[in-house]
Amino acid sequence: MSTNPAVPPESSGPAAAPVPSESSGPAAAPDPSDPSQSSYSSAYPSASSESSDPSESSDPSESSDPSPSSGTWTDAELGAIGAAEELEIASLRHDGITLGGSRTVWVVRVGDDLYVRSVNGPGSDWYHASRAREAGRISAGGVTREATFQTVADPALNDAVDQAYRHKYSAYAARVLAHITSDSAASTTMRLLPH
């Protein structure tokens, strides 16, 4: 969690300025021995696995093996992710299999959907990667899921997302909230859809 309310997230480390940089240099190659860096396709259970039904877990946040056809968040996932202060987002790399480096961003819930934005607008590297591949992995509130990222172009919905950011992050300085609710940031609004 961010400990300095004057600094919004969307960085890969501590930021010294009120509007953080989204650049952290080239991402390191994934470590095959680290399960958190596994390939995107390995998140789905294979037919040979002992239990291929992720619904057997009584707590959805305990399983990072989502059903590829689920398409909706459970109430528990919506609650946990929607209440989380920050969300880690990693998009697929060009190979369409492995994940790139993750970024910390703010997340809001509007109805039964979850939304993220780039505080630095459409020029940020993570936003470009997320839009180019439109899929990756998110993690927040103890929930990790593969997800697709869907552009939001509806002005009324963007207004609702603005309101959600203002409400959820009201403890932050007005100038910080002005960045995340700016027209530039609003142009990067993405709905997170689980796989």
Contacts in CASP RR format, 6 or more apart in sequence:
PFRMAT RR
TARGET T0000
AUTHOR 0000-0000-0000
METHOD contacts of the structure
MODEL  1
MSTNPAVPPESSGPAAAPVPSESSGPAAAPDPSDPSQSSYSSAYPSASSE
SSDPSESSDPSESSDPSPSSGTWTDAELGAIGAAEELEIASLRHDGITLG
GSRTVWVVRVGDDLYVRSVNGPGSDWYHASRAREAGRISAGGVTREATFQ
TVADPALNDAVDQAYRHKYSAYAARVLAHITSDSAASTTMRLLPH
1 85 0 8 1.000
1 86 0 8 1.000
2 8 0 8 1.000
2 9 0 8 1.000
2 85 0 8 1.000
2 86 0 8 1.000
2 104 0 8 1.000
5 171 0 8 1.000
5 172 0 8 1.000
5 173 0 8 1.000
5 176 0 8 1.000
6 18 0 8 1.000
6 172 0 8 1.000
6 173 0 8 1.000
6 176 0 8 1.000
7 15 0 8 1.000
7 17 0 8 1.000
7 18 0 8 1.000
7 20 0 8 1.000
7 176 0 8 1.000
8 18 0 8 1.000
8 19 0 8 1.000
8 20 0 8 1.000
8 106 0 8 1.000
8 119 0 8 1.000
8 169 0 8 1.000
8 172 0 8 1.000
8 176 0 8 1.000
8 179 0 8 1.000
8 180 0 8 1.000
9 20 0 8 1.000
9 86 0 8 1.000
9 104 0 8 1.000
9 105 0 8 1.000
9 106 0 8 1.000
9 119 0 8 1.000
10 20 0 8 1.000
10 22 0 8 1.000
10 103 0 8 1.000
10 104 0 8 1.000
10 105 0 8 1.000
10 106 0 8 1.000
10 118 0 8 1.000
10 119 0 8 1.000
10 120 0 8 1.000
10 124 0 8 1.000
10 126 0 8 1.000
11 20 0 8 1.000
11 21 0 8 1.000
11 22 0 8 1.000
11 24 0 8 1.000
11 103 0 8 1.000
11 104 0 8 1.000
12 24 0 8 1.000
12 101 0 8 1.000
12 102 0 8 1.000
12 103 0 8 1.000
12 104 0 8 1.000
13 24 0 8 1.000
13 104 0 8 1.000
15 21 0 8 1.000
18 173 0 8 1.000
18 175 0 8 1.000
18 176 0 8 1.000
19 119 0 8 1.000
19 120 0 8 1.000
19 179 0 8 1.000
20 119 0 8 1.000
20 120 0 8 1.000
21 120 0 8 1.000
22 103 0 8 1.000
22 118 0 8 1.000
22 120 0 8 1.000
22 124 0 8 1.000
22 125 0 8 1.000
22 126 0 8 1.000
22 127 0 8 1.000
23 125 0 8 1.000
27 100 0 8 1.000
27 101 0 8 1.000
30 37 0 8 1.000
30 38 0 8 1.000
30 39 0 8 1.000
30 98 0 8 1.000
30 99 0 8 1.000
30 100 0 8 1.000
31 37 0 8 1.000
32 38 0 8 1.000
37 99 0 8 1.000
39 97 0 8 1.000
39 98 0 8 1.000
39 99 0 8 1.000
40 92 0 8 1.000
40 96 0 8 1.000
40 97 0 8 1.000
40 98 0 8 1.000
40 99 0 8 1.000
40 135 0 8 1.000
40 136 0 8 1.000
40 137 0 8 1.000
40 146 0 8 1.000
41 97 0 8 1.000
43 64 0 8 1.000
43 65 0 8 1.000
43 66 0 8 1.000
43 137 0 8 1.000
43 146 0 8 1.000
43 195 0 8 1.000
44 65 0 8 1.000
44 66 0 8 1.000
44 68 0 8 1.000
44 146 0 8 1.000
44 195 0 8 1.000
45 51 0 8 1.000
45 52 0 8 1.000
45 54 0 8 1.000
45 65 0 8 1.000
46 52 0 8 1.000
54 63 0 8 1.000
54 65 0 8 1.000
54 66 0 8 1.000
54 67 0 8 1.000
55 67 0 8 1.000
57 63 0 8 1.000
59 76 0 8 1.000
60 74 0 8 1.000
60 76 0 8 1.000
60 77 0 8 1.000
60 143 0 8 1.000
61 76 0 8 1.000
61 77 0 8 1.000
61 80 0 8 1.000
61 141 0 8 1.000
61 142 0 8 1.000
61 143 0 8 1.000
64 144 0 8 1.000
64 145 0 8 1.000
66 145 0 8 1.000
66 146 0 8 1.000
66 194 0 8 1.000
66 195 0 8 1.000
67 195 0 8 1.000
68 195 0 8 1.000
70 194 0 8 1.000
70 195 0 8 1.000
71 193 0 8 1.000
71 194 0 8 1.000
71 195 0 8 1.000
72 112 0 8 1.000
72 194 0 8 1.000
73 81 0 8 1.000
73 112 0 8 1.000
73 113 0 8 1.000
73 114 0 8 1.000
73 194 0 8 1.000
76 143 0 8 1.000
77 143 0 8 1.000
77 145 0 8 1.000
77 194 0 8 1.000
78 109 0 8 1.000
78 112 0 8 1.000
78 114 0 8 1.000
79 109 0 8 1.000
80 140 0 8 1.000
80 141 0 8 1.000
80 142 0 8 1.000
80 143 0 8 1.000
81 87 0 8 1.000
81 107 0 8 1.000
81 109 0 8 1.000
81 114 0 8 1.000
81 138 0 8 1.000
81 140 0 8 1.000
81 141 0 8 1.000
81 143 0 8 1.000
82 107 0 8 1.000
82 108 0 8 1.000
82 109 0 8 1.000
82 114 0 8 1.000
82 140 0 8 1.000
82 141 0 8 1.000
83 141 0 8 1.000
84 107 0 8 1.000
84 140 0 8 1.000
84 141 0 8 1.000
84 142 0 8 1.000
85 106 0 8 1.000
86 104 0 8 1.000
86 105 0 8 1.000
86 106 0 8 1.000
86 107 0 8 1.000
86 140 0 8 1.000
87 104 0 8 1.000
87 105 0 8 1.000
87 106 0 8 1.000
87 107 0 8 1.000
87 116 0 8 1.000
87 138 0 8 1.000
87 139 0 8 1.000
87 140 0 8 1.000
88 102 0 8 1.000
88 103 0 8 1.000
88 104 0 8 1.000
88 138 0 8 1.000
88 139 0 8 1.000
88 140 0 8 1.000
89 102 0 8 1.000
89 103 0 8 1.000
89 105 0 8 1.000
89 116 0 8 1.000
89 126 0 8 1.000
89 130 0 8 1.000
89 136 0 8 1.000
89 137 0 8 1.000
89 138 0 8 1.000
90 99 0 8 1.000
90 100 0 8 1.000
90 101 0 8 1.000
90 102 0 8 1.000
90 103 0 8 1.000
90 136 0 8 1.000
90 137 0 8 1.000
90 138 0 8 1.000
91 99 0 8 1.000
91 100 0 8 1.000
91 126 0 8 1.000
91 129 0 8 1.000
91 130 0 8 1.000
91 132 0 8 1.000
91 133 0 8 1.000
91 135 0 8 1.000
91 136 0 8 1.000
91 149 0 8 1.000
92 98 0 8 1.000
92 99 0 8 1.000
92 100 0 8 1.000
92 133 0 8 1.000
92 135 0 8 1.000
92 136 0 8 1.000
93 99 0 8 1.000
93 100 0 8 1.000
93 129 0 8 1.000
93 133 0 8 1.000
94 133 0 8 1.000
96 133 0 8 1.000
96 135 0 8 1.000
99 136 0 8 1.000
99 137 0 8 1.000
100 129 0 8 1.000
102 137 0 8 1.000
102 139 0 8 1.000
103 126 0 8 1.000
105 116 0 8 1.000
105 117 0 8 1.000
105 118 0 8 1.000
105 119 0 8 1.000
105 126 0 8 1.000
106 116 0 8 1.000
106 117 0 8 1.000
106 119 0 8 1.000
106 165 0 8 1.000
106 168 0 8 1.000
106 169 0 8 1.000
106 180 0 8 1.000
107 114 0 8 1.000
107 115 0 8 1.000
107 116 0 8 1.000
107 140 0 8 1.000
107 192 0 8 1.000
108 114 0 8 1.000
108 115 0 8 1.000
108 116 0 8 1.000
108 161 0 8 1.000
108 164 0 8 1.000
108 165 0 8 1.000
108 168 0 8 1.000
109 115 0 8 1.000
109 164 0 8 1.000
110 157 0 8 1.000
110 160 0 8 1.000
110 161 0 8 1.000
110 164 0 8 1.000
113 191 0 8 1.000
113 192 0 8 1.000
114 191 0 8 1.000
114 192 0 8 1.000
115 152 0 8 1.000
115 161 0 8 1.000
115 164 0 8 1.000
115 189 0 8 1.000
115 190 0 8 1.000
115 191 0 8 1.000
115 192 0 8 1.000
116 149 0 8 1.000
116 189 0 8 1.000
116 190 0 8 1.000
116 192 0 8 1.000
117 161 0 8 1.000
117 165 0 8 1.000
117 180 0 8 1.000
117 185 0 8 1.000
117 186 0 8 1.000
117 188 0 8 1.000
117 189 0 8 1.000
117 190 0 8 1.000
118 124 0 8 1.000
118 126 0 8 1.000
118 127 0 8 1.000
118 185 0 8 1.000
118 188 0 8 1.000
119 179 0 8 1.000
119 180 0 8 1.000
119 185 0 8 1.000
120 179 0 8 1.000
120 184 0 8 1.000
120 185 0 8 1.000
121 127 0 8 1.000
121 182 0 8 1.000
121 184 0 8 1.000
121 185 0 8 1.000
121 187 0 8 1.000
121 188 0 8 1.000
122 128 0 8 1.000
122 184 0 8 1.000
122 187 0 8 1.000
122 188 0 8 1.000
124 188 0 8 1.000
127 188 0 8 1.000
130 136 0 8 1.000
130 149 0 8 1.000
130 190 0 8 1.000
131 149 0 8 1.000
131 151 0 8 1.000
131 190 0 8 1.000
134 148 0 8 1.000
134 149 0 8 1.000
134 150 0 8 1.000
135 146 0 8 1.000
135 147 0 8 1.000
135 148 0 8 1.000
135 149 0 8 1.000
135 195 0 8 1.000
136 146 0 8 1.000
136 147 0 8 1.000
136 148 0 8 1.000
136 149 0 8 1.000
137 144 0 8 1.000
137 145 0 8 1.000
137 146 0 8 1.000
137 147 0 8 1.000
138 144 0 8 1.000
138 145 0 8 1.000
138 147 0 8 1.000
138 192 0 8 1.000
139 145 0 8 1.000
145 194 0 8 1.000
145 195 0 8 1.000
146 194 0 8 1.000
146 195 0 8 1.000
147 192 0 8 1.000
147 193 0 8 1.000
147 194 0 8 1.000
147 195 0 8 1.000
148 192 0 8 1.000
148 193 0 8 1.000
148 195 0 8 1.000
149 190 0 8 1.000
149 191 0 8 1.000
149 192 0 8 1.000
149 193 0 8 1.000
150 190 0 8 1.000
150 191 0 8 1.000
150 192 0 8 1.000
150 193 0 8 1.000
151 189 0 8 1.000
151 190 0 8 1.000
152 158 0 8 1.000
152 161 0 8 1.000
152 189 0 8 1.000
152 190 0 8 1.000
152 191 0 8 1.000
157 189 0 8 1.000
158 186 0 8 1.000
158 189 0 8 1.000
161 186 0 8 1.000
161 189 0 8 1.000
162 181 0 8 1.000
162 186 0 8 1.000
165 177 0 8 1.000
165 180 0 8 1.000
165 181 0 8 1.000
166 177 0 8 1.000
166 181 0 8 1.000
169 176 0 8 1.000
169 177 0 8 1.000
169 180 0 8 1.000
170 177 0 8 1.000
179 185 0 8 1.000
END
